[in-house]
């Protein structure tokens, strides 16, 4: 297969959607938890969470166009200014996937999809109790992407909750031991396994690649 930009544009819509969503490889699977000022919680799966910097500790994710379709995650973040990012455990893949269902605002995906709301240390957004890796984030800013009317939502990490043995003495999170998953495309889920580890790449210390 060798597709030009014109070939891609002429693909059947759903085929093109699936291909472009999966072509970048495995993406992180995260559940973003929010709540509005009325106390109504929301939980939604995202595959676009990305590291933006470590000092300050910033992460971001992409929201779809708002338009006529309600975006409860986006609306709650603007209203409450806080959200949580929770890794999807392999034991709850199906539960996580169906949080993408277009439930009405009055229905919480937590209860509808078999997850438990967890509020920790007074943080103003709900965590997923069933997740082993959880991040509490304070919303900072949004950057509009004019090409497709999406938005990059940026926040600063204020809380990190992981098992005591999940982080090694260098600070690395052991993703494999947590049995968390990644997403391929829109609906394919992959387990994560560590294949190798290398030191920081310094000029003059690179190995031979014969």
SEZABA-62315 format. One record per residue: y, x, z of N, C-alpha, C in turn. Coordinates in steps of 0.05 Angstrom, whole numbers, padded with zeros to 5 digits, always signed. Each point is the difference from the previous one (the first is absolute). Layout:
N
{{Y X Z} {Y X Z} {Y X Z}}
...
end
This chain:
210
{{-00024 +00017 +00000} {+00024 -00017 +00000} {+00025 +00018 +00000}}
{{+00018 -00006 -00018} {+00025 +00015 -00002} {+00022 -00020 -00008}}
{{+00015 -00010 +00020} {+00019 -00022 -00004} {+00028 +00011 -00001}}
{{+00015 -00009 -00020} {+00029 +00006 -00003} {+00015 -00021 +00016}}
{{+00026 +00004 +00002} {+00017 -00019 +00014} {-00001 -00027 -00014}}
{{-00002 +00000 -00027} {-00003 -00025 -00015} {-00027 -00014 +00005}}
{{-00021 +00017 +00001} {-00026 -00011 +00006} {-00001 -00014 +00027}}
{{+00013 +00014 +00020} {+00000 -00012 +00027} {+00015 -00026 +00001}}
{{+00022 -00002 -00015} {+00016 -00024 +00000} {-00015 -00024 -00013}}
{{-00019 +00007 -00018} {-00015 -00021 -00014} {-00026 -00008 +00014}}
{{-00007 +00013 +00023} {-00024 -00007 +00014} {+00002 -00028 +00012}}
{{-00023 -00014 +00002} {+00000 -00026 +00014} {+00011 +00003 +00028}}
{{+00016 -00019 +00009} {+00016 +00003 +00024} {-00017 +00008 +00024}}
{{-00021 -00013 +00007} {-00016 +00006 +00023} {-00014 +00027 -00002}}
{{-00009 +00006 -00025} {-00012 +00026 -00004} {+00020 +00023 +00005}}
{{+00025 -00004 -00011} {+00021 +00020 +00004} {+00007 +00003 +00029}}
{{+00002 -00023 +00014} {+00006 +00000 +00029} {-00020 +00016 +00016}}
{{-00026 -00005 -00006} {-00021 +00015 +00015} {-00001 +00029 -00007}}
{{+00004 +00007 -00026} {+00000 +00028 -00008} {+00023 +00016 +00012}}
{{+00024 -00011 -00001} {+00023 +00015 +00010} {-00001 +00002 +00030}}
{{-00011 -00020 +00014} {-00002 +00001 +00029} {-00021 +00019 +00010}}
{{-00020 +00006 -00017} {-00022 +00017 +00009} {+00003 +00029 -00011}}
{{+00017 +00004 -00020} {+00001 +00026 -00014} {+00010 +00023 +00018}}
{{+00014 -00006 +00021} {+00011 +00021 +00017} {-00021 +00009 +00021}}
{{-00023 -00013 +00001} {-00020 +00008 +00019} {+00000 -00016 +00026}}
{{-00014 +00011 +00020} {-00003 -00014 +00026} {+00027 +00002 +00015}}
{{+00009 -00023 +00010} {+00025 -00002 +00015} {-00007 -00008 +00029}}
{{+00019 +00005 +00019} {-00006 -00008 +00027} {+00000 -00030 +00003}}
{{-00019 -00009 +00017} {-00001 -00029 +00006} {+00011 -00005 +00028}}
{{+00022 -00015 +00001} {+00014 -00005 +00025} {+00007 -00030 +00003}}
{{-00002 -00009 +00025} {+00009 -00026 +00006} {+00028 +00002 +00014}}
{{+00020 -00014 -00011} {+00027 +00001 +00012} {+00004 -00026 +00016}}
{{+00005 +00004 +00025} {+00004 -00022 +00018} {+00030 -00004 +00006}}
{{+00008 -00025 -00001} {+00028 -00008 +00006} {+00001 -00026 +00015}}
{{+00024 -00006 +00010} {+00004 -00025 +00014} {+00029 -00009 -00004}}
{{+00005 -00026 -00002} {+00028 -00009 -00004} {+00012 -00007 +00027}}
{{+00025 -00009 -00001} {+00015 -00006 +00025} {-00012 -00024 +00015}}
{{-00016 -00016 -00014} {-00013 -00023 +00013} {-00027 +00007 +00013}}
{{-00008 +00025 -00003} {-00026 +00009 +00011} {-00023 -00005 -00019}}
{{+00005 -00007 -00025} {-00022 -00004 -00019} {-00008 +00026 -00012}}
{{-00025 +00008 +00004} {-00009 +00026 -00010} {-00010 -00001 -00029}}
{{+00000 +00023 -00012} {-00010 +00002 -00028} {-00015 +00026 -00003}}
{{-00020 +00000 -00016} {-00016 +00025 -00005} {-00007 +00001 -00030}}
{{+00005 +00022 -00012} {-00005 +00003 -00029} {-00010 +00027 -00007}}
{{-00019 +00001 -00019} {-00011 +00026 -00008} {+00018 +00013 -00022}}
{{+00005 +00026 +00003} {+00016 +00016 -00019} {-00015 +00025 -00007}}
{{+00003 +00009 -00025} {-00012 +00025 -00009} {+00022 +00020 -00008}}
{{+00025 -00005 +00008} {+00022 +00017 -00009} {+00014 +00015 +00022}}
{{-00012 +00001 +00024} {+00013 +00014 +00022} {-00001 +00030 -00007}}
{{+00023 +00014 +00004} {+00002 +00028 -00008} {+00017 +00016 +00021}}
{{-00008 +00024 +00004} {+00015 +00019 +00017} {+00026 +00008 -00014}}
{{+00022 +00000 +00015} {+00026 +00007 -00012} {+00013 +00024 +00014}}
{{-00011 +00008 +00023} {+00011 +00023 +00014} {-00010 +00000 +00029}}
{{+00000 +00024 +00012} {-00010 +00003 +00027} {+00021 +00004 +00021}}
{{+00025 +00006 -00008} {+00022 +00005 +00019} {+00026 -00009 -00012}}
{{+00008 -00025 +00004} {-00013 -00020 +00016} {-00026 -00010 -00013}}
{{-00017 -00013 +00016} {-00026 -00009 -00010} {+00004 -00027 -00015}}
{{+00001 +00002 -00027} {+00006 -00023 -00016} {-00024 -00007 -00018}}
{{-00005 -00026 -00002} {-00020 -00010 -00019} {+00013 -00023 -00015}}
{{-00012 -00008 -00023} {+00010 -00022 -00015} {-00022 -00015 -00014}}
{{+00007 -00023 -00011} {-00019 -00015 -00016} {+00015 -00017 -00020}}
{{-00014 -00009 -00020} {+00013 -00015 -00022} {-00005 -00030 +00004}}
{{+00022 -00016 -00002} {-00003 -00029 +00000} {+00003 -00010 -00028}}
{{-00014 -00021 -00006} {+00002 -00013 -00026} {+00026 -00015 -00003}}
{{+00008 -00008 -00024} {+00024 -00015 -00004} {+00000 -00026 +00018}}
{{+00022 -00006 +00011} {+00002 -00024 +00018} {+00001 -00025 -00017}}
{{+00021 -00004 -00016} {+00001 -00022 -00019} {-00006 -00027 +00013}}
{{-00017 -00016 -00013} {-00007 -00027 +00009} {-00023 +00001 +00019}}
{{-00015 +00022 +00001} {-00024 +00002 +00017} {+00008 +00010 +00027}}
{{-00007 -00014 +00022} {+00007 +00010 +00027} {-00014 +00027 +00006}}
{{+00015 +00018 +00012} {-00011 +00026 +00008} {+00004 +00002 +00030}}
{{-00019 -00010 +00015} {+00004 -00002 +00029} {+00003 +00027 +00013}}
{{-00015 +00020 -00009} {+00002 +00027 +00012} {+00029 +00010 -00003}}
{{+00010 -00002 -00024} {+00028 +00010 -00006} {+00020 -00016 +00016}}
{{-00002 -00026 +00001} {+00019 -00017 +00015} {-00001 +00006 +00030}}
{{-00024 +00003 +00010} {-00003 +00006 +00029} {+00012 +00027 +00008}}
{{-00004 +00020 -00017} {+00011 +00026 +00006} {+00031 +00000 +00000}}
{{+00011 -00014 -00019} {+00030 -00002 +00000} {+00010 -00015 +00024}}
{{-00016 -00019 +00010} {+00008 -00017 +00022} {-00004 +00014 +00027}}
{{-00023 +00014 +00003} {-00008 +00011 +00026} {+00004 +00030 +00002}}
{{+00001 +00014 -00024} {+00006 +00029 -00002} {-00023 +00018 +00009}}
{{-00024 -00012 +00006} {-00023 +00016 +00008} {-00025 -00009 -00014}}
{{-00019 +00018 -00005} {-00026 -00007 -00011} {-00020 +00021 +00009}}
{{-00026 -00008 -00003} {-00021 +00019 +00006} {-00017 +00005 -00025}}
{{-00011 +00024 -00001} {-00018 +00008 -00022} {-00027 +00007 +00013}}
{{-00021 -00014 -00009} {-00026 +00002 +00013} {-00021 +00007 -00022}}
{{-00015 +00022 +00004} {-00021 +00007 -00018} {-00021 -00021 -00001}}
{{-00012 -00005 -00023} {-00020 -00020 -00003} {-00028 +00013 +00006}}
{{-00013 -00010 +00021} {-00027 +00010 +00007} {-00021 -00011 -00019}}
{{-00021 +00016 -00006} {-00021 -00009 -00018} {-00013 -00025 +00010}}
{{+00000 -00005 +00025} {-00013 -00024 +00012} {+00015 -00025 -00006}}
{{+00025 +00002 -00010} {+00016 -00024 -00004} {+00013 -00001 -00028}}
{{-00015 +00011 -00020} {+00011 +00001 -00027} {+00005 -00029 -00011}}
{{-00019 -00017 +00002} {+00003 -00027 -00011} {+00023 -00014 +00015}}
{{+00002 +00002 +00026} {+00021 -00012 +00015} {+00027 +00009 -00011}}
{{+00003 +00027 -00003} {+00025 +00012 -00009} {+00007 -00010 -00028}}
{{-00020 -00001 -00018} {+00006 -00007 -00028} {+00012 -00028 -00001}}
{{-00010 -00019 +00016} {+00009 -00027 -00002} {+00026 -00006 +00014}}
{{+00012 +00021 +00012} {+00028 -00004 +00010} {+00019 -00002 -00024}}
{{-00009 +00007 -00024} {+00017 -00003 -00024} {+00002 -00028 -00010}}
{{-00015 -00018 +00012} {+00001 -00029 -00007} {+00029 -00010 +00006}}
{{+00009 -00017 -00017} {+00028 -00011 +00003} {+00000 -00023 +00021}}
{{-00004 +00007 +00025} {+00001 -00020 +00021} {+00030 -00009 +00005}}
{{+00004 -00024 +00009} {+00027 -00008 +00006} {+00011 +00015 +00024}}
{{+00026 +00001 +00004} {+00012 +00016 +00021} {-00010 -00008 +00027}}
{{-00007 -00026 +00004} {-00008 -00009 +00026} {-00029 +00008 +00008}}
{{-00014 +00013 -00019} {-00027 +00009 +00005} {-00001 +00030 +00003}}
{{-00011 +00009 +00022} {-00002 +00029 +00005} {-00026 +00011 -00012}}
{{+00003 +00021 -00016} {-00024 +00013 -00011} {-00017 +00013 +00022}}
{{+00012 +00006 +00022} {-00016 +00011 +00022} {-00022 -00019 +00008}}
{{+00006 -00024 +00006} {-00020 -00020 +00009} {-00016 -00010 -00024}}
{{+00012 -00003 -00023} {-00013 -00011 -00023} {-00021 +00020 -00011}}
{{+00004 +00025 +00003} {-00018 +00021 -00012} {-00015 +00015 +00021}}
{{+00000 -00009 +00025} {-00018 +00012 +00020} {+00011 +00025 +00012}}
{{+00026 +00003 +00002} {+00011 +00023 +00014} {+00014 -00009 +00026}}
{{+00004 +00020 +00018} {+00012 -00006 +00026} {+00028 +00013 +00002}}
{{+00020 -00016 +00006} {+00027 +00012 +00005} {-00001 +00016 +00025}}
{{+00014 +00023 +00000} {+00001 +00017 +00023} {+00029 +00011 +00002}}
{{+00012 -00005 +00023} {+00027 +00010 +00005} {-00002 +00022 +00021}}
{{+00011 +00024 -00007} {-00004 +00024 +00017} {+00027 +00011 +00008}}
{{+00003 +00005 +00026} {+00025 +00013 +00011} {+00026 -00014 -00008}}
{{-00001 -00026 -00003} {+00024 -00015 -00007} {+00009 +00003 -00029}}
{{-00016 +00012 -00017} {+00008 +00004 -00028} {+00003 -00027 -00013}}
{{+00020 -00004 -00017} {+00009 -00026 -00010} {-00015 -00010 -00024}}
{{-00024 +00010 -00005} {-00016 -00009 -00022} {-00029 +00002 +00008}}
{{-00018 -00018 -00011} {-00028 +00000 +00008} {-00017 +00021 -00014}}
{{-00016 +00014 +00016} {-00020 +00018 -00011} {-00026 -00016 -00005}}
{{-00018 +00012 -00015} {-00027 -00011 -00004} {-00019 +00012 +00021}}
{{-00009 -00016 +00018} {-00017 +00011 +00021} {-00025 +00013 -00010}}
{{-00011 -00010 -00022} {-00025 +00010 -00011} {+00004 +00027 -00014}}
{{+00024 +00008 -00007} {+00005 +00026 -00013} {+00000 +00022 +00020}}
{{-00010 +00024 -00008} {-00001 +00023 +00018} {+00025 +00017 -00004}}
{{+00013 -00001 -00023} {+00024 +00016 -00005} {+00023 -00019 -00005}}
{{+00021 +00001 +00017} {+00022 -00019 +00000} {+00026 +00015 +00002}}
{{+00020 -00010 -00015} {+00026 +00013 -00001} {+00021 -00021 +00004}}
{{+00018 +00005 +00019} {+00023 -00018 +00005} {+00025 +00011 -00014}}
{{+00013 -00016 -00017} {+00021 +00009 -00017} {+00025 -00017 +00004}}
{{+00023 +00014 +00001} {+00026 -00013 +00001} {+00012 +00001 -00028}}
{{+00007 -00023 -00011} {+00011 -00001 -00027} {+00028 +00014 -00001}}
{{+00004 +00016 -00021} {+00025 +00015 -00003} {+00016 -00009 -00024}}
{{-00013 -00001 -00024} {+00015 -00008 -00024} {-00019 -00008 -00022}}
{{+00011 -00012 -00020} {-00016 -00006 -00024} {+00014 +00010 -00025}}
{{-00016 +00010 -00019} {+00011 +00010 -00025} {-00010 -00017 -00023}}
{{+00018 -00014 -00014} {-00009 -00017 -00022} {-00009 +00017 -00024}}
{{-00022 -00009 -00012} {-00010 +00013 -00025} {+00006 -00019 -00022}}
{{+00021 +00005 -00015} {+00011 -00019 -00020} {-00019 -00004 -00023}}
{{-00017 +00019 -00006} {-00018 -00003 -00024} {-00019 -00024 +00002}}
{{-00009 -00006 +00025} {-00018 -00023 +00003} {+00007 -00018 +00023}}
{{+00024 +00003 +00012} {+00010 -00017 +00021} {-00017 +00001 +00026}}
{{-00013 +00023 +00004} {-00014 +00004 +00025} {+00019 +00016 +00019}}
{{-00009 +00004 +00025} {+00016 +00014 +00019} {-00017 +00020 +00016}}
{{+00011 +00024 +00005} {-00013 +00019 +00018} {+00012 -00005 +00028}}
{{-00017 -00009 +00018} {+00008 -00005 +00027} {-00006 +00025 +00017}}
{{+00021 +00010 +00013} {-00003 +00026 +00015} {+00004 -00005 +00029}}
{{-00017 +00012 +00016} {+00002 -00002 +00029} {-00007 +00026 +00014}}
{{+00009 +00002 +00025} {-00006 +00023 +00017} {-00022 -00006 +00020}}
{{-00019 +00017 +00001} {-00023 -00003 +00018} {+00010 +00003 +00029}}
{{-00006 -00021 +00016} {+00008 +00001 +00029} {-00024 +00002 +00018}}
{{-00023 -00009 -00009} {-00025 +00001 +00016} {-00024 +00007 -00017}}
{{-00018 +00016 +00011} {-00025 +00006 -00013} {-00022 -00005 +00020}}
{{-00020 -00016 -00008} {-00022 -00007 +00017} {-00026 +00007 -00014}}
{{-00015 +00020 +00010} {-00025 +00008 -00011} {-00019 +00008 +00023}}
{{-00026 +00000 -00005} {-00019 +00008 +00021} {+00005 +00029 +00008}}
{{-00006 +00007 +00025} {+00005 +00027 +00010} {-00013 +00022 -00016}}
{{-00024 -00005 -00011} {-00014 +00020 -00015} {+00004 -00001 -00030}}
{{+00020 -00015 -00009} {+00005 -00004 -00028} {+00018 +00021 -00012}}
{{+00014 +00015 +00016} {+00019 +00021 -00009} {-00010 +00027 +00010}}
{{-00001 +00020 -00018} {-00010 +00026 +00008} {+00023 +00017 +00011}}
{{-00006 +00024 +00009} {+00020 +00017 +00013} {+00023 +00009 -00018}}
{{-00003 -00004 -00026} {+00021 +00006 -00019} {+00018 -00025 -00006}}
{{-00008 -00023 +00009} {+00015 -00024 -00004} {-00011 -00017 -00023}}
{{-00022 +00008 -00013} {-00010 -00016 -00022} {-00016 -00024 +00010}}
{{+00005 -00023 -00012} {-00016 -00024 +00006} {-00026 +00001 -00016}}
{{-00022 -00004 +00014} {-00027 +00000 -00013} {-00005 -00027 -00012}}
{{+00006 -00003 -00025} {-00002 -00027 -00013} {-00029 -00009 -00003}}
{{-00018 +00019 -00004} {-00028 -00007 -00004} {-00012 -00012 +00025}}
{{+00006 +00012 +00023} {-00012 -00009 +00025} {+00010 -00028 +00008}}
{{+00023 -00008 -00011} {+00011 -00026 +00007} {-00013 -00023 -00016}}
{{-00015 +00008 -00021} {-00014 -00020 -00017} {+00020 -00019 -00012}}
{{+00024 +00010 -00008} {+00019 -00016 -00014} {-00005 +00002 -00030}}
{{+00013 -00018 -00015} {-00005 -00001 -00029} {+00025 +00003 -00017}}
{{-00004 +00004 -00026} {+00021 +00001 -00019} {-00004 -00021 -00021}}
{{+00020 -00004 -00017} {-00001 -00021 -00020} {+00002 +00012 -00028}}
{{-00018 -00009 -00018} {+00002 +00006 -00028} {+00008 -00025 -00015}}
{{+00022 +00001 -00015} {+00009 -00024 -00014} {+00011 -00020 +00021}}
{{-00008 -00025 -00004} {+00009 -00022 +00017} {-00022 -00010 +00020}}
{{-00025 +00005 -00007} {-00021 -00013 +00016} {-00025 +00017 +00003}}
{{+00001 +00026 -00004} {-00023 +00017 +00004} {+00006 +00019 +00024}}
{{-00020 +00002 +00017} {+00004 +00014 +00025} {-00019 +00024 +00002}}
{{+00011 +00023 +00009} {-00016 +00025 +00000} {+00001 +00012 +00028}}
{{-00023 +00010 +00009} {-00001 +00015 +00025} {+00012 +00028 -00004}}
{{+00011 +00012 +00021} {+00012 +00026 -00001} {-00018 +00021 +00012}}
{{-00005 +00021 -00014} {-00016 +00022 +00010} {+00013 +00027 -00005}}
{{+00000 +00017 +00020} {+00013 +00026 -00003} {-00019 +00019 -00015}}
{{+00010 +00013 -00021} {-00016 +00018 -00016} {+00005 +00029 +00007}}
{{+00024 +00007 +00007} {+00006 +00029 +00006} {+00027 +00002 +00013}}
{{+00008 +00024 +00009} {+00026 +00005 +00012} {+00008 +00028 -00007}}
{{+00026 +00004 -00007} {+00010 +00026 -00008} {+00025 +00007 +00016}}
{{+00007 +00025 +00002} {+00025 +00008 +00014} {+00024 -00006 -00018}}
{{+00024 +00002 +00012} {+00024 -00004 -00015} {+00001 +00020 -00023}}
{{+00007 -00010 -00024} {-00001 +00017 -00024} {+00025 +00018 -00002}}
{{-00005 +00026 +00004} {+00021 +00020 -00001} {-00003 +00019 -00024}}
{{+00022 +00007 -00012} {+00000 +00017 -00023} {-00013 +00027 +00007}}
{{-00019 +00009 -00016} {-00013 +00025 +00006} {-00025 -00003 +00016}}
{{-00005 -00024 +00010} {-00024 -00004 +00016} {-00020 -00019 -00014}}
{{+00007 -00007 -00025} {-00017 -00019 -00014} {-00027 +00013 -00007}}
{{-00023 -00015 +00001} {-00026 +00012 -00005} {-00004 +00003 -00030}}
{{-00022 +00013 -00008} {-00008 +00002 -00028} {-00013 -00026 -00008}}
{{+00007 -00009 -00025} {-00012 -00026 -00009} {-00019 +00005 -00024}}
{{-00013 +00023 +00001} {-00020 +00007 -00022} {-00023 -00020 +00001}}
end
